[in-house]
Each structure stands twice: as structure tokens, then as C-alpha cells.
Amino acid sequence: MKGSPYINKTVIFVHIPKTGGTTLYHIIDQNYQRGSIYTLWKDGSIEDFKGLSDARKGEIRMLRGHQGYGLHRFLPQPSVYITVLREPIERVISYYHFIFIRRTPHHYCHNLVVSNDMSLKEFIESEADAMVDNAQTRLLSGMMETGHEFGFGKCPREALEAAKRNLRENFVVVGLTEEFDKTLILLKRALGWRKLFYARQNISFNRPRKEDLPQETLEAIIQANELDIELYRYARELFEERVRKEGPSFAEEVARFQRLNRQLSPFTHIYWELRKRWLSVIP
């Protein structure tokens, strides 16, 4: 990454489910050589990663996946972190919709939710999945590798303070789903990424809006995500402070990028689809 102060450091992307990470994966693929990317749960589990030789770990320039903060301890080379957070209520709605409405059979809660025809409120009350219980705090705290180590409703408040500290001290970019284009320009400036054009991936179309949810469902989400709501508020403060520090040229660069991305989006989608098919047949 020419021009980046982190050129010799491995980037670790803590991918929180349903925050726009799949779209970001495609952008990452354009900016790193294929062999330098290690995707957890695709290339191997967390334990598989830990068991790699130092020589193989040293080849990794991008480590990404649904994993908690802390894997830098298992790399022989210096590293930096990036992540993207999302407004917690919207994230939980999107997560449920992804499992149930889109009929995602590979998800570990798919059979439970679909066979029981669970509503979002029933899914939360089942306490079957910690990813609808302060998932962002869990994954960013450094207290959990997968986010599931503490049971549903058991995420301790000290995890919130640890997550805030990690975001403040150990992440070179703290992005927001709601400010995706600004997040990309921050990544470009921090890491030297040059290929940013995208077409949205893994979008949950026709999902209910927060405003349309029954009040009892909304209350169930809020109750299960009190820590995440506070963490997101803090992350937004960090984000807005970072944008201010970037100066007036930042808004101009974002606007210029958005204009070009709108024009190129149809072609970007075709390119990504063709590239995905091409890579699927290459050993």
C-alpha cells in the first residue's frame, strides 16, 4: 500500500455480522494479492490460524473474519486493526432478516428459526444466538474470540469499557455502515487503498424498518443490546472526530468518489460477478 505508514503491518479486519462487511471484502480483494489474504472460517478456523507456521503468518497482509479483537497476539509481525460498526437496532433487524426471510441455510440458527417460524422477538427471547445480544461489544472487547464465549445476556459491562478502549487506542479506522463512503475514504487515506468502487453485496431487501416494528419487539432488541447502543454512540463520536481532523478536503474527496461510484456501479457489479466465477475455478 504505497504511501501508507502501515505498509509493513498486517491489517486485521474485525468483521461484525451485518455491518457491510461482505461489500468491504470485495473491496479488500481488489487491494491485496490473493495469497496475502487469510479469511477466517473460509481458509480455516481460529485454531487453524493459530497453528500456522510463522513463515505462513508472515505472508498474511490482511486477516479478516467474524472474530474478536486479539488475534494480533498470534502474528509474528506488527499489525493494525480496522472495523465497521452499525446502529444496533438496524443491525439486529438485518441479521434476523438474513437468517429467516432470506432463508440462509448455512447459518447455524437457520433451522431453529425457520422450522419454528420464529418472529424477531421470539428469536431474541430464545437466547439461541449471542450475535443479537451486544455482538459488537463482544467482538471488540478482546474478551472473546468468537463472541459466543459468554452466554446470552451474560456479556459483562466491563466488556463495553474494554471495547471503547480498543477502538480508541488500537484501531486505525473505526468505520460506520451508515457512513460507508466516508469510511472507505478513511481507509484509503490510512491504508493507501486505491480501488474503492463497489456495488452493494449481501443486502437484505424488503426487510422491515425500525419504525414498523411492534413496540414489544423494539423493546426486546434494546434490552438485549444496551451495551452495543452505548458503544455505537461512542464509535460515532470517534468517527466524527476523525472526519473533522481530515480537514475540508475530505468532504470534497467523498463527494467526488460518490459521483464516480454511482456512474461505475453497474459495471463494478458485472466485474465482481465475473471475477468471483473466475476465482472459483482457479485452484
N, C-alpha and C positions, 0 to 999 in steps of 0.2 A: 504494500500500500504506500505508494510514493508520497512523500510529504507528511506522513503521519508520524507523530512521536512514539507511536506504539507499534512501529513496523516490525520489531523483533519480538513482540509479545503475542501469545496466543489469546484470541478473543473467545470468551465463554458467554454464550447466549443462554440465559435462563428463560426458557420458553414457557410462559404461563398459559394454560389451555384457554382458547377462545379470546385471544388478545390481538389477533392479526399475525400470528407467528408463521402460519403457512405461507402467506404472501411474502413475509420477510425472508423465509427460507429460499424462495425463488430469487430474490434479490441477492442474498448471500451467495447462491450458486453462480451468479454472474461475476462475483468479485473475488472468488477464491478458486484455486485449482481443485479439481475433484478429489484428488488423493490427499489434500490437506484438510478436508472437512471430515469430522467424526460426528455422526448423528446418533445419539443415544436411543436405544430401543429399535433402531434400524440396523446399525453396524454392530451393535452389541449392547448388553446391559451395563449398568453402572459397575458391577463387579467385573464384567469383561473388560471394561475400560481400565479399571484399576490394575488389572492383571497384564496389561500390555507392557512390552519392554520399554525402557526409557528411550531407546532409539526410535521406536514407532511413535511414542508420545511426542517426541521432539519434532516429528513431521507434521503434527496437528497444528494448524493455524486457526481453525475455527472448531470449537467444541459446542454442540448445541443439543437441546432436547428438553423434555419435561423433567428436569432435575433441579434439586435445590442448590442454593448457593453453597460453595465449599469445595468443589472439585479441583480448584487450583492447587490444593494441598497435594494432589497426586500427579502434578505435572512437574517435570524437571526444569522447565523453562519458565520465565516470568509470564504473567497473564493479566488480562483486564476483563471486566465484566460489562455486559450490556443487558438490558431487559426492556420490556414494554408492559405497562400496566393498563387496566381498563376499569371504567366505572363499575363497581362491584355488582350492582343490581343488574345492569345490562349484561355483564359477563355471565352471570348465573342463568339468566334467561336464554342467552345464546347457547350456553353449554347444554342445558336441558333440551332445547330445540334440536341441537345437533345429534343428541342421542335418540330422542323419541320421534320427532316429526320427520327427520331425515332418514330414520331407520338405519342407523350406523351399526351394522352387525359386528364389527370388530371391537367395539367399545365394551369394556368389561361389565358395564351396567345395562347393556342393551337388552338382554333377555329379561332381566328383572323389571325394567321399566315398561317394555312393550308387552310382555306376557300378562302383566298386571294392569295394563292400561293406566299407568300412574300419571296423575296430574303433577305439575311442578311442585305444588305444596306437598303432595304425598311423597314425592321423591325426596324432598328435603327432610320430611319427618321420618322417612325410613332410615335415615342416618347411614345409608349404604355407601356414600361416596364423599370422602373428605374434600374433594375438589369443589363442592358447593358450600364448604364451611371454611371461610377465611383462607382460600387456596393461595392467594398472593402473599399473604403474611407467612404462611407455611413455607413456601418455596424460596422466599427471600430472606428468611430469618437466619439461615445457616444451622438451624437446629434439626433439620430433617433433610434426608437425601431425596426422597420421593414425594414428600408431602403427606404421606399416609401413616407416618410413624406414631403420631398422636391420634387417638380415635376421634370420631365425630364429636364436636363440642368440647374437645379436650385441648385445643390449641391454647397454650398459656399466654397470658398478657405480655410476659417478658419477650415472647417471640415478636411482638409488634415493635418493641423498642430495639431489638436486635435487627429487625428488617429495616427500620428507619436508619439506623447507624450504617448498615451495609450500603444502602442506597446513597447515603451522604458521602461515605468515605471510600467505597470500593467499586463504584460503577462509573465508567467514563461517559455513558449515556443512559439516562433514565427516560425512556420514551412513553408516549401515551397513544393508545389506539385512536382516541378522538382527535389527536393531532398527528396523524400518521405522516403526512408530508413534511411537517416540521421535524418530526423525529428522524426522517430519512436525511434531511439536510444536516441535522446534528451529527448523524452517523458519518456522513460524507466528510464533514469538517474534522471530526475527531479521528476517524479511522482511515481517511483517504479513499473511501469508496467512490467509484466513478460511474458505475452502471446502476442507476436507480429506477428506471422506468418500470412500471408494473401494471398488471391488471389484477384486480382483487381475486383472491382464491379462498375456497372453503367458506363462502359466505352463507349465512343462514337466512335465506329468503323467506318472506311471508311469516316470520316469527312475530309473536305478539309484542306490542310496545309496552314499555313500563307503565304508561298511563292507562293501558287497557286491562291490567291485571286486577283481579279481585283484591280488595284491601287485605284480606287474611293471607293471601299468597305473598303480597308485598311485605307484610309484617314478618312472615316466616323467613324470607330472604334476608331482611335487615337484621333480624335476631341472630341468624347464623353467620352473618358477615360484618359484625360490628368492628372487628379489628381491621378488616380489609377496607372498610369505609374510611376509617381514620388514616390508614396507610395511603390510600389513594389521594386523600386530601393533602397529605404531606408530599407525596410524589408530584402532585400538580404544582405545589409551591416550588419544589426543586426545579421542575421543568420550566416554569415561567421565569424563575430567576436566571436559569441558564440561557434562555432565549434573550432576555434583556442584555446579558453580558456579551452576546454575539454581535450586538450593535445594529445600526439601521440597515446595513447591507443584507442582513439575514432575511428580513421580510421581502426584500427585492428578489433574493435568490429563490425563496419559496414560491413566490408568485410566478417567476419565470419557469421554474420546474413544473408547476401545476399546469401552466398553459401547454407546455410541450408534452406532458404526460397525457393530457386529455386528447391531444392530436394523435399520439402514438399508441394509445391504449389498445385499439383493435388489432394492430399489428403485433404489439407485445404479447397479447393473448395467443395469437397464432404461433408466434415464435416459441413461447413457453411450451405449448402443447407439442409442437414438433420436436423440441429439444427433449422433452420428457420421454417421448416414444423412442427417440434415437438412443438415449441413455439406457433405456430398459432392455435394449438388445445388445449392449456392449458389456462384456464380462468385466 
